[in-house]
């Protein structure tokens, strides 16, 4: 039996309008379906349901908005199905664009903040340690739980906005301290510190951890103290794609893991797995489905969305290649947020990117907007998440490599 | 493990109640519906998944749990709208995305896909190709074709 507070009951009875009523009905039905006995408060939300455009997702958003639903807690938006400012430049079908704009307006009209990014933790309104939040988007969930120490389950599309409207979620899972205990220990062994500085190392490590842990909570020992926010972003995104990782503890790095003992809540890990240079190489190989020297149609970077630092790194890679331009048939697409873009807007890097042939797209993702031509066959990326999903979602072969390898391959026009 | 030709009965918990029957499509590998299922065709499109290329439409689709993307609920919803959804879903761990896709489909279209939860031991007793009848109370009747001594059907 689900226990409801007086306020929950009033929402359910429609005292706060039909939009709030519908959202509360969904929260309650889900809690009952999952056998959770009570609800709890959350004080922030991040919406992923605004990302995919389908007939049903649009109907859902416009139904809630049409019933007058408004979010009751600060709520950011994940990437949407359209680059709202530049879509005409990318030859997006206008009928798709019109529907995407309608869906975006529905979410904005409910009071969501138009961040339009899958990396909200590098953008705006970052949650604090211990804060109870309802976040969607698997990579953002992994980052919020692991790196920030906020507390969220992986809120599925539609649940996220219902949580934002009602401020209430089923009290279960990673919201509760006892469920955040590390279970499988990954010991990084014999990997030199220089090897850990590569941007592709963390994607490969994350992919491997996801495959080996599935839905348990991993503990990582031996990670370099110089690890950056972008590295942890890449790691979490890959681990949440190949597995179901929503929380990882990196000992000495993440806030709930000063020691192995703290990460395991005083217990011993169930399993210890060594990660050797050979394992990392195997993970790299598994992330690639394209052969070396294959003709390259597009490089795709910014999955999750590029940060200012990654733009700076890209500029260095382009300078190091000593090339002025990509090969004529190879596109070079970088996805970012409007917040990160605003930081480079007046920077000379932009001229370098433009000269090289970099196409920067905001607010969206190649998986959700029809940015690639149908004849695209082979793409390259430094993202474990993008490499994992591209073959199925985009119907392409994918090559996985470092940012520098992506740049060099784009110059040659082949992997 | 189970005698040839004899029906098997299992008891599941109805996460989203309903009845269904059909051929079982069973996998022990978790699957993310987003990046894993095409809502237009019902095909499993995760090219790294062991059942890549199979069609879930109209099947009793048994997979242990979801994985990866939080967009899986939106894909299930769109499958239900487009008529490409499985006839029922059986998991061995609660997957809120499946429950949610089905609940929202009921809210918007008045139709849902029943979702059931089996213990891990019972789940491992399901076989690809079983004919499965699920009752609203969660009782699952399975009939399995008699197999010849070589193991093929």
HADDOCK unambig.tbl for C-alpha pairs under 7 A between the chains (distance, minus, plus):
assign (segid A and resid 26 and name CA) (segid B and resid 103 and name CA) 7.00 0.50 0.50
assign (segid A and resid 30 and name CA) (segid B and resid 99 and name CA) 6.68 0.50 0.50
assign (segid A and resid 30 and name CA) (segid B and resid 100 and name CA) 6.31 0.50 0.50
assign (segid A and resid 33 and name CA) (segid B and resid 15 and name CA) 4.77 0.50 0.50
assign (segid A and resid 33 and name CA) (segid B and resid 16 and name CA) 6.34 0.50 0.50
assign (segid A and resid 33 and name CA) (segid B and resid 99 and name CA) 6.90 0.50 0.50
assign (segid A and resid 34 and name CA) (segid B and resid 15 and name CA) 6.57 0.50 0.50
assign (segid A and resid 34 and name CA) (segid B and resid 94 and name CA) 6.59 0.50 0.50
assign (segid A and resid 34 and name CA) (segid B and resid 96 and name CA) 6.85 0.50 0.50
assign (segid A and resid 49 and name CA) (segid B and resid 71 and name CA) 6.87 0.50 0.50
assign (segid A and resid 54 and name CA) (segid B and resid 78 and name CA) 6.93 0.50 0.50
assign (segid A and resid 56 and name CA) (segid B and resid 77 and name CA) 6.85 0.50 0.50
assign (segid A and resid 56 and name CA) (segid B and resid 78 and name CA) 5.74 0.50 0.50
assign (segid A and resid 56 and name CA) (segid B and resid 81 and name CA) 6.96 0.50 0.50
assign (segid A and resid 57 and name CA) (segid B and resid 74 and name CA) 6.71 0.50 0.50
assign (segid A and resid 136 and name CA) (segid B and resid 70 and name CA) 6.11 0.50 0.50
assign (segid A and resid 137 and name CA) (segid B and resid 69 and name CA) 6.69 0.50 0.50
assign (segid A and resid 137 and name CA) (segid B and resid 70 and name CA) 5.52 0.50 0.50
assign (segid A and resid 138 and name CA) (segid B and resid 68 and name CA) 6.45 0.50 0.50
assign (segid A and resid 138 and name CA) (segid B and resid 69 and name CA) 5.48 0.50 0.50
assign (segid A and resid 138 and name CA) (segid B and resid 70 and name CA) 5.84 0.50 0.50
assign (segid A and resid 154 and name CA) (segid B and resid 70 and name CA) 6.44 0.50 0.50
assign (segid A and resid 155 and name CA) (segid B and resid 70 and name CA) 6.35 0.50 0.50
assign (segid A and resid 156 and name CA) (segid B and resid 70 and name CA) 4.42 0.50 0.50
assign (segid A and resid 156 and name CA) (segid B and resid 71 and name CA) 6.04 0.50 0.50
assign (segid A and resid 156 and name CA) (segid B and resid 73 and name CA) 6.09 0.50 0.50
assign (segid A and resid 156 and name CA) (segid B and resid 97 and name CA) 5.39 0.50 0.50
assign (segid A and resid 157 and name CA) (segid B and resid 70 and name CA) 6.00 0.50 0.50
assign (segid A and resid 157 and name CA) (segid B and resid 71 and name CA) 5.30 0.50 0.50
assign (segid A and resid 157 and name CA) (segid B and resid 73 and name CA) 5.86 0.50 0.50
assign (segid A and resid 157 and name CA) (segid B and resid 74 and name CA) 5.98 0.50 0.50
assign (segid A and resid 240 and name CA) (segid B and resid 68 and name CA) 5.08 0.50 0.50
assign (segid A and resid 241 and name CA) (segid B and resid 68 and name CA) 4.47 0.50 0.50
assign (segid A and resid 241 and name CA) (segid B and resid 69 and name CA) 6.70 0.50 0.50
assign (segid A and resid 242 and name CA) (segid B and resid 68 and name CA) 6.68 0.50 0.50
assign (segid A and resid 243 and name CA) (segid B and resid 67 and name CA) 5.98 0.50 0.50
assign (segid A and resid 243 and name CA) (segid B and resid 68 and name CA) 5.97 0.50 0.50
assign (segid A and resid 244 and name CA) (segid B and resid 67 and name CA) 4.78 0.50 0.50
assign (segid A and resid 244 and name CA) (segid B and resid 68 and name CA) 4.95 0.50 0.50
assign (segid A and resid 389 and name CA) (segid B and resid 35 and name CA) 5.83 0.50 0.50
assign (segid A and resid 391 and name CA) (segid B and resid 47 and name CA) 6.49 0.50 0.50
assign (segid A and resid 392 and name CA) (segid B and resid 35 and name CA) 5.89 0.50 0.50
assign (segid A and resid 392 and name CA) (segid B and resid 36 and name CA) 6.87 0.50 0.50
assign (segid A and resid 392 and name CA) (segid B and resid 45 and name CA) 4.93 0.50 0.50
assign (segid A and resid 392 and name CA) (segid B and resid 46 and name CA) 4.92 0.50 0.50
assign (segid A and resid 392 and name CA) (segid B and resid 47 and name CA) 5.63 0.50 0.50
assign (segid A and resid 393 and name CA) (segid B and resid 35 and name CA) 5.26 0.50 0.50
